[in-house]
Amino acid sequence: MQVKAPDRATAEQPPPTQRPARRPRTTAPRRHSRRIQGLAYAAPTAVFAIVFFLLPLLLVGRMSLDDWPLLAGDQGANAPENYTDVMDGPLFWPAVRFTLLYTAVVTVVLLGLALLLALLVQESRPGAGFFRTVYFLPGAVGLASASLLFWGLYSPTTGPLSSILGHLGLVDGPVSFLGTPTSALLSTVFLVVWKFAGFYMLILLVGLQRIPHEVYEAARMDGASRGQIFRSITLPLLRPSLALSLLLCVTGSLLAFDQFFVLTKGGPDNSTVTVVQLIYREAFQRLNLGTAAALSILVLGALLLLNAVQFRGLRRSDES
């Protein structure tokens, strides 16, 4: 029996390709319903932002351009006077200088200690989890509560710190931790570092754990020292976490209020008055909401400018 060979044209013809199944087109009513669903999800956040951020911001801007007494008095427009009165006040520039000094000291000490703690507990060794918890625990205490706690510790008459230092022979009598401008600044910095070091340690620890171990192993095989590994690998790859920590630390330090309000009340001799304390004094001691609002607008503008400079610098460093 002879089998007929297939036709040459039929044999050389490639098999038909299978076309992918087309996705069903979304109809216009379905797209409209999805758009409405997305708007419904975003509506609560938008309402919250408008009611609790945008409207108060507009009100503060309006107040900064008027005479606006807190309790009683006539209201009227005085567009530049609130701003000039605030800047010509006797405490404005000293408060600005002290706030910048406090921000610089806290940022350097706090982020340096937080990075050291993160490096100490990044490895999975016995006791690492315990120390992570211990370092983070002060962050669970409210800042006002922590300030009250340290106010009791710093008290030269009833606080235990003076007695402990006296028993150790380090001092001859009661220590006034808040009696001089320098000691008041350093005592407040110690409080802030104690409370927030664990929080920033956690942020930096997350960044450290995202660095691949293979990079470290390759650097060690090439003979790199620990210092070289830290400068060339750890710091560059930790830059996003450091940037976030720097942004939060600088912003929080510029808006410092609770710790100085509880510990020093701006003393001694108004040497520890911050810009936010100055806003509080204008609003609730001098009862002038107009100048307080003007100072708030100035602080907001300074924060926006500073954050813009930080973001631009970080973007340039990332591109380089």
WOUR-V256425 format. One record per residue. N is the residue number from 1. NEAR is the number of other C-alpha atoms within 8 Angstrom. Layout:
n:N near:NEAR
n:N near:NEAR
//
This chain:
n:1 near:2
n:2 near:3
n:3 near:4
n:4 near:4
n:5 near:4
n:6 near:6
n:7 near:6
n:8 near:6
n:9 near:6
n:10 near:7
n:11 near:8
n:12 near:6
n:13 near:6
n:14 near:5
n:15 near:4
n:16 near:4
n:17 near:4
n:18 near:4
n:19 near:4
n:20 near:4
n:21 near:4
n:22 near:4
n:23 near:4
n:24 near:4
n:25 near:4
n:26 near:6
n:27 near:6
n:28 near:6
n:29 near:6
n:30 near:8
n:31 near:9
n:32 near:8
n:33 near:8
n:34 near:8
n:35 near:8
n:36 near:8
n:37 near:8
n:38 near:8
n:39 near:8
n:40 near:8
n:41 near:7
n:42 near:8
n:43 near:8
n:44 near:8
n:45 near:7
n:46 near:8
n:47 near:8
n:48 near:9
n:49 near:9
n:50 near:9
n:51 near:9
n:52 near:8
n:53 near:9
n:54 near:9
n:55 near:9
n:56 near:9
n:57 near:8
n:58 near:8
n:59 near:8
n:60 near:12
n:61 near:11
n:62 near:8
n:63 near:13
n:64 near:17
n:65 near:13
n:66 near:13
n:67 near:15
n:68 near:12
n:69 near:12
n:70 near:9
n:71 near:5
n:72 near:5
n:73 near:6
n:74 near:7
n:75 near:8
n:76 near:7
n:77 near:7
n:78 near:9
n:79 near:8
n:80 near:7
n:81 near:7
n:82 near:15
n:83 near:11
n:84 near:8
n:85 near:9
n:86 near:11
n:87 near:8
n:88 near:7
n:89 near:7
n:90 near:6
n:91 near:9
n:92 near:12
n:93 near:8
n:94 near:10
n:95 near:14
n:96 near:10
n:97 near:8
n:98 near:12
n:99 near:13
n:100 near:9
n:101 near:8
n:102 near:11
n:103 near:11
n:104 near:8
n:105 near:9
n:106 near:13
n:107 near:12
n:108 near:8
n:109 near:9
n:110 near:11
n:111 near:12
n:112 near:8
n:113 near:9
n:114 near:13
n:115 near:11
n:116 near:8
n:117 near:9
n:118 near:13
n:119 near:10
n:120 near:7
n:121 near:12
n:122 near:10
n:123 near:7
n:124 near:6
n:125 near:5
n:126 near:5
n:127 near:6
n:128 near:11
n:129 near:8
n:130 near:7
n:131 near:9
n:132 near:10
n:133 near:8
n:134 near:8
n:135 near:9
n:136 near:13
n:137 near:9
n:138 near:11
n:139 near:11
n:140 near:6
n:141 near:9
n:142 near:7
n:143 near:9
n:144 near:9
n:145 near:8
n:146 near:11
n:147 near:13
n:148 near:10
n:149 near:8
n:150 near:10
n:151 near:10
n:152 near:9
n:153 near:10
n:154 near:13
n:155 near:12
n:156 near:10
n:157 near:5
n:158 near:7
n:159 near:11
n:160 near:9
n:161 near:8
n:162 near:14
n:163 near:9
n:164 near:8
n:165 near:10
n:166 near:12
n:167 near:7
n:168 near:7
n:169 near:7
n:170 near:7
n:171 near:10
n:172 near:6
n:173 near:6
n:174 near:10
n:175 near:7
n:176 near:9
n:177 near:11
n:178 near:13
n:179 near:8
n:180 near:9
n:181 near:11
n:182 near:6
n:183 near:10
n:184 near:13
n:185 near:11
n:186 near:8
n:187 near:10
n:188 near:11
n:189 near:11
n:190 near:8
n:191 near:11
n:192 near:11
n:193 near:11
n:194 near:9
n:195 near:12
n:196 near:11
n:197 near:16
n:198 near:15
n:199 near:9
n:200 near:12
n:201 near:13
n:202 near:10
n:203 near:10
n:204 near:15
n:205 near:12
n:206 near:9
n:207 near:11
n:208 near:12
n:209 near:8
n:210 near:6
n:211 near:10
n:212 near:7
n:213 near:6
n:214 near:6
n:215 near:9
n:216 near:10
n:217 near:8
n:218 near:8
n:219 near:10
n:220 near:9
n:221 near:7
n:222 near:6
n:223 near:6
n:224 near:9
n:225 near:7
n:226 near:6
n:227 near:6
n:228 near:9
n:229 near:12
n:230 near:9
n:231 near:9
n:232 near:8
n:233 near:11
n:234 near:11
n:235 near:9
n:236 near:8
n:237 near:8
n:238 near:12
n:239 near:8
n:240 near:8
n:241 near:11
n:242 near:9
n:243 near:9
n:244 near:8
n:245 near:12
n:246 near:10
n:247 near:10
n:248 near:8
n:249 near:10
n:250 near:10
n:251 near:9
n:252 near:8
n:253 near:12
n:254 near:10
n:255 near:8
n:256 near:10
n:257 near:9
n:258 near:9
n:259 near:13
n:260 near:14
n:261 near:10
n:262 near:11
n:263 near:12
n:264 near:12
n:265 near:9
n:266 near:13
n:267 near:10
n:268 near:11
n:269 near:5
n:270 near:8
n:271 near:11
n:272 near:15
n:273 near:16
n:274 near:14
n:275 near:13
n:276 near:9
n:277 near:11
n:278 near:13
n:279 near:12
n:280 near:10
n:281 near:9
n:282 near:13
n:283 near:13
n:284 near:9
n:285 near:7
n:286 near:7
n:287 near:10
n:288 near:13
n:289 near:14
n:290 near:14
n:291 near:14
n:292 near:14
n:293 near:13
n:294 near:16
n:295 near:11
n:296 near:10
n:297 near:11
n:298 near:8
n:299 near:9
n:300 near:8
n:301 near:8
n:302 near:8
n:303 near:9
n:304 near:8
n:305 near:8
n:306 near:8
n:307 near:9
n:308 near:8
n:309 near:8
n:310 near:9
n:311 near:8
n:312 near:8
n:313 near:8
n:314 near:9
n:315 near:8
n:316 near:8
n:317 near:7
n:318 near:6
n:319 near:5
n:320 near:4
//
